[in-house]
Each structure stands twice: as structure tokens, then as C-alpha cells.
């Protein structure tokens, strides 16, 4: 990305360097592989040992890393020193165009009927909802992310409970204003889908806050890594303590019919979801639980992964060369994501997660070879180039 023009903007007092951050591409590449593992890798619920543990690590955490890096990208698009005037309006328009395209693309992929819960459509509201924040400083963005993590999951729990059970917007689950649990469209994107904006916005805003920092500085990277580790311990550790020692929590979850009990619900989706709503769910930190503890923990994981990638590619030149194919995948993560959805559809894979490690390895090898070859001849991935061209319409903004 070309460096933005220097502006007299107040958000960071000194603009951080803006050259392409290879570590960010490495983190994106790892997120792609994690998403592949979650979709076509062996099912951690039936796979034991180290393999099952590694598969479970990918579930939910890779999508949270994607959302976190999406926030990072919003700042890169609008300027790490926020653009103003006509340049600012055009940058905002480009984010809007990108949001619309991703919403349409995600909807189209969902309509293919694959068993994958496609995240791309959710990026549309993510980008649009955080746009008003794009000029804020790193500190303010971090404070907003923290407040959102504390408040929004509880708000989501109350809204969903009220609409489904109490019919607060329509008089019961069969009332004219009640929402079915399979509701699509805006209801799904904001509240009831697999990645509802109401509880996933903290990831995006946290990514924006980090992009405001000088992530080329070693001291900043180390602080991010330590902060990430601390948040992960706070989220997962807090959930473990609540499930094992807070009176009534485990009993409430057991009474709600949690499929596999509460033993792993503090960090794993293997525990399943309760058959009935219960306040005890608010203390779970399973990656897709949409709770405060889950958001805190997964934000910590995303921070640690990004910081680790940034540190590693600069400190270990040999690792950087060896990770070149993964970095290539990360530089075209949209193409890699869409290709694996289409491959799942074409191969007729209906039972996901997949039954075999060989399927996952085949997907990883295929996309890595494609990305490594493509990047030798082209600067952008195929869909990245199309998206870049689509955003050129924003250059007409006066």
C-alpha cells in the first residue's frame, strides 16, 4: 500500500510507517489455514489426542482473527494517519463499496448450499458500522472495543431471548413481529447469524486500534504479544473459574441440556450449545458462544498471533523465506477463502468438519501452490484485483 499523504490529523501524534507488513499477511495466511481446518479438517469432537486439540484450536479462533484483521484493513484503507477532505471521502467510499461487494459475494456463496457458515456477508455490516470511528486514536478505539466487549454480548443475549421467548417485538414466538431462529437478511447479520455484528464488532474495532500503532516497533509488538496473552488468560481462565467454582453456573448449563457437559465449554466448541437459554451461558468462553469472555479470549489470541507473526518475520529471515508460500496465501486471503467454499461445493462435501486429515492437507497444499505460483506473476490475488477495480468507482467522489 502506498504511504498516505501526511495530514495534520490528531489521531496518532506521529504517523506510523505504512509499508506493507509481511507479518500481517502471514497472520492472514494462518487464519486461512485455520478456517480450512475448521471446515474440512477432522472433527475435534471425534478426534482425540494432539490432532483433535489442534483442530479445535482452529474452530472460532481463526474467524475471530479474520475479523480482527478486517479492522486492521479498514485503517489501512482509510489511512493510518486518517485521510481528510476529498481523499478522506474517497477512502470512506472505497470501504463502503468493499462492504457492499463482500455482502453480495457472501450471500452468493451462502446460496450455493454448502454446509459452511460463510463469514463474508457479515463483513458488510462490520465495515459500515465501524466507519464512523475511522478517525479516532488508538487509545479511543481500544476503549470502545473494551466497552463493546463488555456490553454488546449481554445486549445480544437479552435481545435474542426477548424476541425468541418473550416476543418483545411481536407478542411471542408466533406473533407477527417475532423472529424465527432461521431468520435471514439483516436480522441474521446483526443478531442471529453465526457471526452476528452485535458481538463481533469488538474484534473489528480492536484491529483498528492496533493498526493505529507503530507495529513496526519491536517494543510495541512485544506489548501486543503480552497483552494478547493476558487477555487470553483472562477470558479462558475466567470462564474456567466460573464453570468450576462460581455457584450455580455449571448447574445452570447442565440443566439447559448442554450436549457434552460443561467440562470443555470454557475454551472449546466441542461442548456444544444448550437446548434451552440459560444465564449460565454468559460465563462460557467457547469460541462461538458470543459472550464477553469469549470475545476477550479470542481478541487476546488474535493479538498474540499477529504480534508473533510480526516479530517472527523480521527476527528470523530464514523463517520468513520458508513461510513465503503461507504469506502468499495471506496476501490473497479473499481468493483463498472463496476457492475453498467453491471446492467444497464442487466436491459435494456435505459432512463438515471433514472425516479425514488428508482432505484438509489436500486443500492446504492446493491453495498454497496456487498462491505461490500466482504471486510470482501478479501483485494481487484474482478476487483482490477485482475488488480493487470495483473500488475505483469511489475515485469519482468529489
N, C-alpha and C positions, 0 to 999 in steps of 0.2 A: 504494500500500500504506500502510495506517495505521501510524504510528510505534509500535514495540513499547514496552511499559512498561519503564521504567528498572529494571534489576536490578543487584544487586551482583555481577555476573559478572566473573571475572577476564579473559576474553579481550580485547576491547580495553580498555585502561585508561579510555578515553573513547569513548563510543559515537559513531560517525559519524552524520551526518544520514541520515534514512531516506525522504525524499520520493521520488516517482517520478523515476527517472533517464531522461530522454528519450534521452540518448546510448546507453543500453543498448538501448532499443527500435530506435534507428537501426542499431546493430550487428546486432541480430536480423533487421531487415529486409534488410540487406545479405547476411546469411547465407542467408536465404530465396532471394534472387535468385541467389546463388552456387550453391545447391542446384538451382535451376531450370536454371541454365546447365550444370551437370554432368549433368543428366538429359535435358533436351530441347534443349540448345544444340548447335551444330555440333561434331562430333568433332574434338578438337585433333590427333589422330593423322593426320587427313587434311586439316586446315585450316591453312594456313600464315599467315605474316605476323602482324600485330598481333591479328587476330581469333582466330587459333589460340592465341596467347600468353595472351590474356585468358580464353579458355575453359579453358585448362589451369590458370590461377591459381585457378579456382573448384573444380577437382577435389580433393577431400580436405580442402582448407583450409576450405571452408565448413562441412563436417560437424564438423571439429575446433573451429571457432568455436562451433557449436551446442552441442557437449559442454562446452566451456569456460563458456558462458553458462548451461548447465544447472546447473553447480556454483555459479555466482553466484546462481541462483534458489533453490537449496537453502538458502543462508544467508538470503536474503530471507524464505523461508517459515518458517524456524526462529528468525529474529530476528538482526539484525546485532549486537545485544547478546543473546547466546543466552538464550532463554526457559527458565525453570526451573519446577519444581513442576508444577501441573496445566496451566498454559499451555505448558510445555515438552513434556509428554506429548502434549498435543493437537497441537502443531506437528509432533512426530515422527510421530504417527498420520496427519496430513494428507499428509506426504511418502510414507508407506507406501501410502496409498490412491492417491495420484497415480502411484506406481510400478506398482501393480497395474493401474490403468486404462491407462496407456501401454503396458504389456506386452501387455494384451489387445487394445488398438487396433492396435498394431504388428503383432501376429500376424494379426489380421483383414485388415489391408492386404496383408500378405505373401501371404495365402491367395487374394487376388484374382488372382494370377498375373501381375502386372505385372513387367516386367524390372528394376524398380528395387530396389536393395538397401535396404529400409526400415530406418531407424535407430531408429524409435520404440520397438520392443520391447526394444532394448538399454538404453534409459533405465531400465527396471525394475531390473535388477541394478545399474546405476550408482548410482541413488538409494539402494538398500538397502545397498550395500557402503560408501558414504561416510557413512551416517547416524551411525555411532559417532564420527565426527570432528567433528560439528557444533558442539561447544562449544570447540573448540581455537582458539588465537590465529592471527593471520595468519602470523606467523613459523613457528609449528609446522606449519601447513598447507603453507606453501611448502617447508619442509624435507621433509615427507612426499611432496609432489609431485615434488620433485627426486630423492629416493631411489627413488620408484616408477618414474620415467622411466629411471633408470639400471639398475634391476634387473628390472622386470617384462617388458620386451620380450625380454630374454635368456631369462628363465624361460619365456615363451611359446614361443620358438623351440625350446628344449630339450623342452618338453612335447609340442609338435606333432610334432617329429622323432621322439621316443621312441615315441609312440603309433602314428604312421603307419608308420614304418620298422622300428623295433626291436620294436614290440608290447610295450612295457614293462608295459602293463596287461593284456595278454592273449595274448602269445606270437605276435607277427607281425601283418601287416595282415589276415590272415584268421582270426585267433584269436578266441575267444569274447568277449574283452574289448577287442578292438581297435575303434577308432572309424573309420567310413568318412569320407571327405573331405566327404561331403554330409550329415554328421550334423546333426540339428536339435535343438531344445529347449535345455536348459541347456548342453550341450556347445558348441553354436553360439554362445550368448550369452556364454559365458566364454572360449572358446578359438578356435573355428574359423570364426566368422562374419565378416562384413565389418567389424564394429566391436567386436571382442572386448573384454570388460571388462578383461581382464588387461593390455592395452596402452593402453586408452583412459581408465582411471581417472585417470592423471596430469592429463589435461585438466580433468576434473571437480574434482579437488582443487585445482588451480591456480586455477580460477574461484572456488572457495570462499575461498581465501586473499585474492584481490583484493577480494571482497565484504566482507571484514573491514576493509579500509582505508577511509579517508575519501576516497572517489573524487570528492567534490565539491571537494577542494582542488586548485588548479592545480599545485602542486609535486608532489603525488602522481601526478597524471595525466602530467606530464612524465617523471617517473621511470619510470612504467609504459611509456610510449612508448619511452624509451631502452632499458629492459630488454628489451622485446619485440624491438626492432631488433637488440640484441646477441644474443639467443637465436636469432633467425632466421639471423643471420650465422654463429653458432657451429654450428648444425645443418646448414644447407645448405653453408656453407663447409667445415666439417669433412668432410662427405661428398664434396665435390668434390676436396678434397686427398687423401682416402683412395682414391678411384676413379682418380685420376690419378698419385699418387705413392707410395702405400703398396704395397710389394711384394706381388704375388700377388692383390690384391683384384680388379682388372679381369680378370685371367686366370681367377680362380675363377668370376666371373659369366659370362664368355664361355663357359667350359666347361660351365656349367649350362644353357645354351641360352636366355639372355635374349632375348626376341623381337626387340627393336630395338637390341641392343647396350647398352653402358654409358654412352653419350655424355650422355644426359639423366637417368639414374637418380638423380643427386644432388638433383633437385628435382621431377621430373615422372613421372607415371604412364604417360606415353606409351611409356616403355621397356618396359613390360610386366612379366611375372613369370617367374622362371626355371622351366624344366621339371623341374629337379631341385633338391633342397635343397642349399644351399652356405653355408659360413660367411661368404663374401663379401657375402651379402645383409645382414648385420648392419651394414654400412657404407653402405648406401643410405639416402637421405632422401626418397625418393618418398612422397607424402602417405599412401598406403595400405599402406606397406611394414611397418608395425607395428614399427619399430626405434627405438632410443633417439634417434638423430639426427633421425628423422622427428618424434618426439614433441617434442623440444626445439625444432625449427624451427617446427612448426605451433603450439606454445604461444606462441612469440615472435610469430608472425603474429597470433594471436588477441589477445594483449596489445596489440600496436600498433594493431590495428583498433579495439578497444574504447577505448583511450586517445584515439585520433584522433577518434572519434565524440563522446566526452565533451567534448573540448576544442572541437571544431568547433561543436557546437550552442549552446554558451554564448558563444563568442567571436564567432560570426558569426550574428547574428539573422536576416539575410536567408536564409542557408543553412538555418537551422532552419525557416523558413517554407516554403522551396522543397522541403525534404526531408519536409514534413508527410505526404505520401502514403506514403513509404517507412517513416516512423516508425509510421504506422497499420498497415502490414503487419507490422512488428516487434512491435507490441502484440498481434497475434493470429497469431503465427507458427505455432502448432499448427494452427489452422484453415487457414492458407495452405499449410502442408505437406501436410495431408491432402487438401485440394482438388486439389492438383496431381497427387497419386497417383491420385485418382479420375478426374481428367480424362484422364490417360494411359491409364487402363483403358477409359474410355468412347470415347476417340478411336481405340482399337486400335493405339496406337503400340508396335511390337514391337522396332524397332531403336533402341536408345539407346546413346550420345548421339544426338540427333536429326540429321536431314540438313540442316536449314535454320535460318538465323538468324531467319526470320520466325516460325517456330513458337515459339521462345524469346520473342521480342518479344510475341507474342500472349498467352502465358502471363503474362508480367510485366505487361502492360497490363491484362489481365483481373483479376488478383488485386489490383493497385493500385487500380483503380476500385472493386472490391468493398470493399476495406478502408477506403478513403477515405469511401465512402458509409455503410458500416455504423458507422464510428466517430463519425459525426455524430449518431447516434441512440442508440447503445449504448456502455456503458463497456467491456465485454469482447466479444471475438470470440465467435461461436456455440459453438465447442467449448471455448473458455476458460471460458465461462459454465457449460456442462455439467460440466466438470471441477471448477470451483469449487463447484458444487452437490454434486457427488459427495463432495468432501472434508468436507462438513458433517457427515457421519456421525462424524467424529473429535471433534465437539463433545460427544459422549456419553461420551468417555473421562473417568473420574473424576479 
